[in-house]
Amino acid sequence: MAAVQAQVESHYRSEIVERLRTSGGVISFEGITLKLAKQFGFCYGVERAIDLAYAARKVFQDRRLFILGEIIHNPEVNEQISTLGIKNLIGERREAEIDDLTAEDVVIVPAFGTEVSTLAKLKERGCQIVDTTCGDVMSVWKRVRQYANENATSIIHGKAEHEETKATSSRAIFNGHGHYLVVLTLDETDYVCDYIRRGGDKAKFLERFRGAHSPGFDPDVHLKTIGVANQTTMLRGETEEVQRRINAAISERDGGAGKNFRFFDTICGATQERQDALREMLAEKTDFLLVIGGYNSSNTSHLAEMGEEKMPTYFIRNASRLESTNKIVHYDLRLKKEIITENWLPPRPFIAGITAGASCPNNLIEETILRLFALHNITLEALLAA
């Protein structure tokens, strides 16, 4: 790990961001003020995952290296991992099949973890496994395994199609008799709560949650005892509301709170720190917000949602999306695609807020900062001399 640290830093470090961090997170020059959130960018779990991938390449120089999908949800970082000769085993960019692996091959498990069945296949092949799963994710796995042992159904607040939620769901049924149900929105939660209170049309329930429940799930049976968990990158307030509503429904059904409901705080600490830091920034005078990160990053998407509630917010993958002072290309969370907004940049003086998800490296933040100044013909040399 120590041997690859310099290599990792050369790819992702930023002098400008470090200077900003140590000087209070604000830079102001010629009518442009940039405020960087107090917590942003790479978290410990992401740094560890990337370091382990680089270290694996160094240790296993003469062996084939593979990875189970994306190591994190950032396209630039994943492209960099690919340049190390690490081939993908999962997803649209799949370059090999698990069935073709041998005991001589090395497989990296990404920070989100992987499903129990996938891990079993790798062990059957005899592969060397480099597991970069985040500790916070493994804490959730421990909790849902406990729920299964207690014959409690895990209701998981998250995105059913997300790699982390799939990995967690597989742990919820690990002993052969556990069950799970994934809810994403409060509307879905209310639907479940209504069924808990009054029952309903089982076929309609199962159709609504198609692809988001365990095999053999029966709402008439498996909503009796519930334990709530979550994808670690969700909004804490929303997860707490899911917990509250389900607890209220069970209490109403059972005539009071009791043994049929349990929960545990499984929100990632770094996710919460970034949300808290952005909330603090949004309470200050700011004209617009730039959120930097991968569009499929859950924690980054939630930062963009928070910003949109308060001010003009632009969720961008990287600095190239700031095309001019009149045109920005950014991701629309509702349309789930990039859109173009014109006349987005207010005249000087203005105050811009910047934050980034836990999977966004500092070099992408620096490039965005420099691009915003470059749109006004302000160079890096001028900023450094200021």
C-alpha positions as CSV (number, residue, x, y, z in Angstrom):
1,M,0.0,0.0,0.0
2,A,2.8,2.4,0.9
3,A,4.6,1.6,-2.3
4,V,1.7,2.7,-4.5
5,Q,0.8,5.8,-2.5
6,A,2.8,8.2,-4.7
7,Q,1.3,6.7,-7.8
8,V,-2.2,7.1,-6.6
9,E,-1.5,10.7,-5.4
10,S,0.0,11.6,-8.8
11,H,-3.3,10.6,-10.5
12,Y,-5.8,12.2,-8.0
13,R,-4.1,14.8,-5.9
14,S,-4.8,18.6,-6.3
15,E,-2.6,21.4,-5.0
16,I,-5.3,24.0,-5.4
17,V,-7.8,21.9,-3.5
18,E,-5.3,21.3,-0.6
19,R,-4.6,25.1,-0.5
20,L,-8.3,25.8,-0.3
21,R,-8.9,23.2,2.4
22,T,-6.2,24.7,4.6
23,S,-7.3,28.3,4.0
24,G,-11.0,28.0,5.0
25,G,-12.3,26.7,1.7
26,V,-12.9,30.1,0.1
27,I,-11.1,31.7,-2.9
28,S,-12.1,35.1,-4.2
29,F,-10.6,36.9,-7.2
30,E,-11.9,39.6,-9.6
31,G,-15.6,39.2,-8.6
32,I,-15.6,35.5,-8.4
33,T,-16.0,33.8,-5.0
34,L,-15.8,30.0,-4.8
35,K,-16.8,28.2,-1.6
36,L,-15.8,24.6,-1.1
37,A,-17.9,22.5,1.3
38,K,-16.0,21.6,4.4
39,Q,-16.4,17.9,3.7
40,F,-16.2,16.7,0.1
41,G,-14.6,14.2,-2.3
42,F,-12.9,10.8,-1.5
43,C,-13.8,9.1,1.8
44,Y,-11.6,6.6,3.5
45,G,-13.4,3.6,2.1
46,V,-12.9,4.9,-1.5
47,E,-9.3,5.7,-0.9
48,R,-8.7,2.3,0.5
49,A,-10.4,0.6,-2.4
50,I,-8.3,2.5,-5.0
51,D,-5.1,1.9,-3.0
52,L,-5.8,-1.8,-2.9
53,A,-6.5,-2.0,-6.6
54,Y,-3.2,-0.3,-7.4
55,A,-1.4,-2.5,-4.8
56,A,-2.9,-5.6,-6.3
57,R,-1.5,-4.7,-9.7
58,K,2.0,-4.2,-8.2
59,V,1.9,-7.4,-6.1
60,F,0.5,-9.6,-8.9
61,Q,2.5,-8.3,-11.8
62,D,2.6,-11.6,-13.6
63,R,-1.0,-12.6,-13.1
64,R,-4.3,-11.7,-14.8
65,L,-6.3,-9.1,-12.8
66,F,-10.1,-8.7,-12.9
67,I,-12.7,-6.6,-11.1
68,L,-16.4,-7.1,-10.4
69,G,-17.7,-4.1,-12.2
70,E,-16.8,-0.5,-11.2
71,I,-14.5,-0.1,-8.2
72,I,-16.4,3.1,-7.4
73,H,-19.0,5.2,-9.1
74,N,-16.7,7.6,-10.9
75,P,-16.0,7.1,-14.7
76,E,-12.6,8.8,-14.6
77,V,-11.4,6.6,-11.8
78,N,-12.7,3.5,-13.4
79,E,-11.0,4.4,-16.7
80,Q,-7.7,4.9,-14.8
81,I,-8.1,1.4,-13.2
82,S,-8.7,0.0,-16.6
83,T,-5.3,1.4,-17.8
84,L,-3.6,-0.7,-15.2
85,G,-4.7,-3.8,-17.2
86,I,-7.5,-4.7,-14.8
87,K,-10.4,-6.2,-16.8
88,N,-14.1,-6.0,-15.9
89,L,-16.2,-9.1,-15.1
90,I,-19.6,-7.5,-14.7
91,G,-21.9,-4.9,-16.5
92,E,-22.0,-3.3,-19.9
93,R,-18.2,-3.0,-20.0
94,R,-17.6,-6.7,-19.2
95,E,-14.4,-8.0,-20.8
96,A,-14.3,-11.6,-19.4
97,E,-16.5,-14.2,-17.9
98,I,-16.3,-15.6,-14.3
99,D,-16.6,-19.2,-15.8
100,D,-13.3,-18.6,-17.7
101,L,-11.3,-17.7,-14.6
102,T,-8.7,-20.1,-13.1
103,A,-6.9,-20.4,-9.7
104,E,-4.1,-18.3,-11.1
105,D,-6.4,-15.3,-11.6
106,V,-6.8,-12.4,-9.2
107,V,-10.3,-10.8,-8.7
108,I,-10.9,-7.4,-7.0
109,V,-14.2,-7.0,-5.1
110,P,-15.2,-3.3,-5.4
111,A,-16.1,-1.0,-2.5
112,F,-19.8,-1.8,-2.7
113,G,-19.1,-5.5,-2.1
114,T,-20.7,-8.2,-4.2
115,E,-23.5,-10.8,-3.9
116,V,-22.9,-14.0,-2.0
117,S,-23.5,-16.1,-5.1
118,T,-20.9,-14.3,-7.1
119,L,-18.3,-14.7,-4.3
120,A,-19.1,-18.4,-4.1
121,K,-18.4,-18.8,-7.8
122,L,-15.0,-17.1,-7.4
123,K,-14.1,-19.4,-4.6
124,E,-15.2,-22.4,-6.6
125,R,-12.8,-21.3,-9.4
126,G,-10.0,-20.9,-6.7
127,C,-9.3,-17.3,-7.6
128,Q,-7.2,-15.0,-5.4
129,I,-9.6,-12.4,-4.0
130,V,-8.7,-8.8,-3.1
131,D,-11.7,-7.6,-1.2
132,T,-12.0,-3.7,-1.0
133,T,-15.6,-3.8,0.4
134,C,-16.2,-0.7,2.6
135,G,-16.4,-1.4,6.4
136,D,-19.7,0.5,6.6
137,V,-21.2,-1.8,4.0
138,M,-20.1,-4.8,5.9
139,S,-21.7,-3.4,9.1
140,V,-25.1,-3.4,7.2
141,W,-24.5,-7.0,6.2
142,K,-24.0,-8.0,9.8
143,R,-27.3,-6.3,10.7
144,V,-29.4,-8.0,8.0
145,R,-27.8,-11.4,8.8
146,Q,-28.9,-10.8,12.4
147,Y,-32.4,-10.0,11.2
148,A,-32.5,-13.3,9.2
149,N,-31.4,-15.2,12.2
150,E,-34.3,-13.7,14.2
151,N,-36.8,-14.5,11.4
152,A,-37.3,-10.8,10.7
153,T,-37.7,-9.5,7.2
154,S,-35.1,-6.9,6.2
155,I,-36.7,-3.8,4.6
156,I,-33.8,-2.1,2.9
157,H,-34.1,1.6,2.1
158,G,-32.2,1.9,-1.2
159,K,-32.1,1.3,-4.9
160,A,-32.9,-2.3,-5.8
161,E,-30.6,-2.2,-8.8
162,H,-27.6,-0.7,-7.0
163,E,-24.6,-3.0,-6.5
164,E,-24.5,-2.4,-2.8
165,T,-28.2,-3.1,-2.2
166,K,-27.9,-6.3,-4.3
167,A,-25.0,-7.4,-2.1
168,T,-26.9,-6.5,1.1
169,S,-30.0,-8.3,-0.1
170,S,-28.1,-11.5,-0.7
171,R,-26.9,-11.4,2.9
172,A,-30.5,-11.0,4.1
173,I,-31.3,-14.5,2.8
174,F,-28.0,-16.1,3.5
175,N,-29.3,-18.8,5.9
176,G,-32.1,-20.0,3.6
177,H,-35.0,-18.6,5.5
178,G,-34.5,-14.8,5.6
179,H,-36.4,-12.4,3.4
180,Y,-36.0,-8.8,2.2
181,L,-38.0,-6.0,0.5
182,V,-36.3,-2.9,-1.0
183,V,-38.1,0.4,-0.8
184,L,-36.8,3.6,-2.5
185,T,-39.3,6.3,-1.9
186,L,-41.6,7.4,0.9
187,D,-44.6,6.6,-1.4
188,E,-43.4,3.0,-1.6
189,T,-42.9,3.0,2.2
190,D,-46.5,4.2,2.7
191,Y,-47.8,1.5,0.4
192,V,-46.0,-1.1,2.5
193,C,-47.3,0.5,5.7
194,D,-50.9,0.4,4.4
195,Y,-50.5,-3.3,3.7
196,I,-49.0,-3.9,7.2
197,R,-52.1,-2.2,8.7
198,R,-54.9,-3.5,6.5
199,G,-53.5,-6.2,4.2
200,G,-54.5,-6.0,0.5
201,D,-54.0,-7.5,-2.9
202,K,-51.0,-9.8,-2.7
203,A,-50.5,-10.1,-6.4
204,K,-50.7,-6.3,-6.9
205,F,-48.1,-5.9,-4.1
206,L,-45.7,-8.3,-5.6
207,E,-46.0,-6.7,-9.0
208,R,-45.3,-3.3,-7.6
209,F,-42.1,-4.5,-6.0
210,R,-41.1,-6.8,-8.8
211,G,-37.3,-7.3,-8.7
212,A,-37.1,-5.7,-5.2
213,H,-38.0,-8.6,-3.0
214,S,-36.6,-12.0,-2.0
215,P,-37.7,-15.2,-3.8
216,G,-40.9,-16.6,-2.2
217,F,-41.7,-13.3,-0.5
218,D,-45.3,-13.3,0.8
219,P,-46.5,-9.9,2.2
220,D,-49.2,-11.7,4.2
221,V,-46.5,-13.7,6.1
222,H,-43.2,-11.8,5.8
223,L,-44.3,-8.3,7.0
224,K,-45.1,-9.6,10.5
225,T,-41.6,-8.9,11.9
226,I,-39.4,-6.3,10.3
227,G,-35.9,-5.0,10.6
228,V,-35.0,-1.8,8.7
229,A,-31.6,-1.3,7.1
230,N,-30.4,0.9,4.3
231,Q,-28.0,1.4,1.4
232,T,-25.3,3.4,3.2
233,T,-25.4,6.4,0.9
234,M,-29.0,7.4,1.3
235,L,-30.2,10.6,3.0
236,R,-30.3,10.1,6.7
237,G,-33.5,12.0,7.2
238,E,-35.3,10.0,4.6
239,T,-34.1,6.7,6.1
240,E,-35.2,7.8,9.5
241,E,-38.6,8.7,8.1
242,V,-38.9,5.2,6.6
243,Q,-38.1,3.7,10.0
244,R,-40.6,6.0,11.7
245,R,-43.5,5.2,9.3
246,I,-42.9,1.4,9.4
247,N,-42.6,1.4,13.2
248,A,-45.9,3.4,13.4
249,A,-47.6,0.9,11.1
250,I,-46.5,-2.1,13.1
251,S,-47.4,-0.5,16.4
252,E,-50.9,0.3,15.1
253,R,-51.3,-3.2,13.8
254,D,-50.0,-4.9,17.0
255,G,-51.6,-2.5,19.5
256,G,-48.3,-0.9,20.6
257,A,-44.6,-1.0,20.0
258,G,-43.0,-4.4,20.6
259,K,-40.7,-7.1,19.4
260,N,-41.9,-7.0,15.8
261,F,-39.8,-3.9,14.8
262,R,-36.1,-3.2,14.9
263,F,-33.7,-0.9,13.3
264,F,-30.0,0.2,13.4
265,D,-28.2,3.3,12.1
266,T,-26.4,2.1,9.0
267,I,-25.8,5.4,7.2
268,C,-22.2,5.8,6.2
269,G,-20.4,8.4,8.3
270,A,-18.7,10.0,5.4
271,T,-22.0,10.3,3.5
272,Q,-23.5,12.1,6.5
273,E,-20.5,14.4,6.9
274,R,-20.8,15.5,3.3
275,Q,-24.5,16.1,3.6
276,D,-24.1,18.1,6.8
277,A,-21.3,20.2,5.3
278,L,-23.5,21.0,2.2
279,R,-26.5,21.8,4.5
280,E,-24.2,24.3,6.3
281,M,-23.1,25.9,2.9
282,L,-26.7,26.1,1.7
283,A,-27.6,28.2,4.7
284,E,-25.1,30.8,3.6
285,K,-25.3,33.3,0.7
286,T,-24.6,31.4,-2.5
287,D,-25.8,32.1,-6.0
288,F,-25.5,28.6,-7.4
289,L,-24.0,25.2,-6.7
290,L,-21.8,22.8,-8.7
291,V,-22.0,19.2,-7.6
292,I,-19.2,17.1,-9.1
293,G,-19.2,13.3,-9.5
294,G,-20.4,10.2,-11.3
295,Y,-24.0,10.3,-12.4
296,N,-24.6,6.8,-11.1
297,S,-23.2,7.7,-7.6
298,S,-26.0,7.5,-5.0
299,N,-24.3,9.8,-2.4
300,T,-23.5,12.4,-5.1
301,S,-27.0,12.4,-6.4
302,H,-28.3,13.1,-2.9
303,L,-26.1,16.1,-2.7
304,A,-27.5,17.4,-5.9
305,E,-31.1,16.8,-4.6
306,M,-30.2,18.8,-1.5
307,G,-28.9,21.7,-3.6
308,E,-31.9,21.7,-5.9
309,E,-34.2,22.4,-3.0
310,K,-32.3,25.7,-2.2
311,M,-30.8,27.2,-5.4
312,P,-29.8,26.6,-9.0
313,T,-27.8,23.4,-8.9
314,Y,-25.7,21.8,-11.7
315,F,-24.7,18.1,-11.3
316,I,-21.6,17.7,-13.6
317,R,-19.3,14.8,-14.3
318,N,-16.2,16.9,-14.8
319,A,-15.0,20.4,-15.9
320,S,-15.6,19.7,-19.6
321,R,-19.3,20.2,-18.9
322,L,-18.8,23.9,-18.3
323,E,-18.7,24.7,-22.0
324,S,-19.0,28.5,-21.8
325,T,-20.3,31.3,-19.7
326,N,-23.6,30.8,-21.5
327,K,-23.8,27.0,-21.7
328,I,-23.5,24.2,-19.2
329,V,-24.2,20.5,-19.7
330,H,-25.4,18.8,-16.5
331,Y,-27.3,15.8,-15.3
332,D,-31.1,16.0,-14.7
333,L,-32.0,13.6,-11.9
334,R,-35.6,13.3,-13.0
335,L,-35.0,12.8,-16.7
336,K,-31.9,10.6,-15.9
337,K,-29.9,12.2,-18.7
338,E,-27.6,15.1,-19.4
339,I,-29.3,18.3,-20.4
340,I,-28.1,21.8,-21.6
341,T,-28.9,24.9,-19.7
342,E,-28.1,28.3,-21.3
343,N,-27.4,31.6,-19.6
344,W,-26.5,29.7,-16.4
345,L,-23.7,31.8,-15.1
346,P,-24.7,35.1,-13.4
347,P,-22.7,38.2,-14.1
348,R,-19.9,39.1,-11.7
349,P,-19.7,39.4,-8.8
350,F,-21.1,36.0,-7.8
351,I,-20.6,33.4,-5.2
352,A,-20.4,29.7,-6.3
353,G,-20.7,26.7,-4.0
354,I,-18.8,23.5,-4.9
355,T,-19.1,20.1,-3.5
356,A,-18.3,16.5,-4.6
357,G,-19.4,13.0,-3.8
358,A,-17.3,10.5,-1.8
359,S,-16.2,8.9,-5.1
360,C,-14.9,12.1,-6.7
361,P,-11.1,12.7,-6.7
362,N,-9.6,16.1,-5.9
363,N,-8.1,16.5,-9.4
364,L,-11.6,16.7,-10.9
365,I,-12.6,19.3,-8.3
366,E,-9.5,21.4,-9.2
367,E,-10.2,21.2,-12.9
368,T,-13.7,22.5,-12.3
369,I,-12.4,25.4,-10.2
370,L,-9.9,26.3,-12.8
371,R,-12.4,26.0,-15.6
372,L,-14.8,28.4,-13.9
373,F,-12.1,31.0,-13.6
374,A,-10.8,30.3,-17.2
375,L,-14.3,31.1,-18.5
376,H,-13.5,34.7,-17.3
377,N,-9.9,34.6,-18.7
378,I,-8.3,34.2,-15.3
379,T,-5.3,31.8,-15.3
380,L,-3.9,29.5,-12.7
381,E,-0.8,31.7,-12.5
382,A,-3.0,34.7,-11.6
383,L,-4.8,32.7,-8.9
384,L,-1.6,31.4,-7.4
385,A,-0.1,34.9,-7.3
386,A,-3.1,36.4,-5.7
